[in-house]
Amino acid sequence: MATTGVPLSIVAVRAGNDIARHLGLPLRDASASVRVTDAALREAGRIARLHAIHATRAS
């Protein structure tokens, strides 16, 4: 991924998110993480709209 130019986002929704914490990303809030990703990609001119899904843990 590092040399492909493809953006990668971290959605930190569980405990143990040291990378997200170090990068100053929202923790345990998927909606906030998606908003940060959306804003960064729009600012970079990479997207016009971000479509995201909501995933839950299997019962």
CYANA upper distance limits for C-alpha pairs under 8 A (distance plus 0.5 A):
  1 MET  CA      5 GLY  CA      7.65
  1 MET  CA      6 VAL  CA      6.94
  1 MET  CA      8 LEU  CA      8.37
  2 ALA  CA      6 VAL  CA      8.44
  9 SER  CA     37 THR  CA      6.89
 10 ILE  CA     20 ALA  CA      7.22
 10 ILE  CA     25 LEU  CA      8.48
 10 ILE  CA     33 SER  CA      7.90
 11 VAL  CA     20 ALA  CA      8.50
 11 VAL  CA     26 PRO  CA      8.48
 11 VAL  CA     27 LEU  CA      8.44
 11 VAL  CA     29 ASP  CA      8.44
 11 VAL  CA     30 ALA  CA      6.35
 11 VAL  CA     33 SER  CA      5.93
 11 VAL  CA     34 VAL  CA      7.61
 12 ALA  CA     17 ASN  CA      6.62
 12 ALA  CA     20 ALA  CA      6.99
 12 ALA  CA     25 LEU  CA      8.39
 12 ALA  CA     26 PRO  CA      7.46
 12 ALA  CA     27 LEU  CA      5.74
 12 ALA  CA     28 ARG  CA      6.07
 12 ALA  CA     29 ASP  CA      7.48
 12 ALA  CA     30 ALA  CA      7.16
 12 ALA  CA     33 SER  CA      7.72
 13 VAL  CA     27 LEU  CA      6.70
 13 VAL  CA     28 ARG  CA      4.39
 13 VAL  CA     29 ASP  CA      6.31
 13 VAL  CA     30 ALA  CA      6.37
 14 ARG  CA     27 LEU  CA      8.28
 14 ARG  CA     28 ARG  CA      6.22
 15 ALA  CA     28 ARG  CA      8.05
 17 ASN  CA     21 ARG  CA      6.60
 17 ASN  CA     27 LEU  CA      7.83
 18 ASP  CA     22 HIS  CA      6.50
 19 ILE  CA     23 LEU  CA      6.68
 20 ALA  CA     24 GLY  CA      6.65
 20 ALA  CA     25 LEU  CA      5.54
 20 ALA  CA     26 PRO  CA      7.70
 20 ALA  CA     27 LEU  CA      7.55
 21 ARG  CA     25 LEU  CA      6.40
 21 ARG  CA     26 PRO  CA      7.98
 21 ARG  CA     27 LEU  CA      7.48
 25 LEU  CA     33 SER  CA      7.33
 25 LEU  CA     36 VAL  CA      8.30
 26 PRO  CA     30 ALA  CA      8.40
 26 PRO  CA     32 ALA  CA      6.64
 26 PRO  CA     33 SER  CA      6.07
 27 LEU  CA     33 SER  CA      8.22
 29 ASP  CA     33 SER  CA      6.83
 30 ALA  CA     34 VAL  CA      6.70
 31 SER  CA     35 ARG  CA      6.75
 32 ALA  CA     36 VAL  CA      6.75
 33 SER  CA     37 THR  CA      6.76
 34 VAL  CA     38 ASP  CA      6.49
 34 VAL  CA     52 ALA  CA      7.96
 35 ARG  CA     39 ALA  CA      6.59
 36 VAL  CA     40 ALA  CA      6.66
 37 THR  CA     41 LEU  CA      6.65
 38 ASP  CA     42 ARG  CA      6.59
 38 ASP  CA     49 ARG  CA      7.94
 38 ASP  CA     50 LEU  CA      6.45
 39 ALA  CA     43 GLU  CA      6.55
 40 ALA  CA     44 ALA  CA      6.74
 41 LEU  CA     45 GLY  CA      6.71
 41 LEU  CA     46 ARG  CA      5.66
 41 LEU  CA     47 ILE  CA      6.33
 42 ARG  CA     46 ARG  CA      6.39
 42 ARG  CA     47 ILE  CA      5.90
 42 ARG  CA     48 ALA  CA      6.85
 42 ARG  CA     49 ARG  CA      8.28
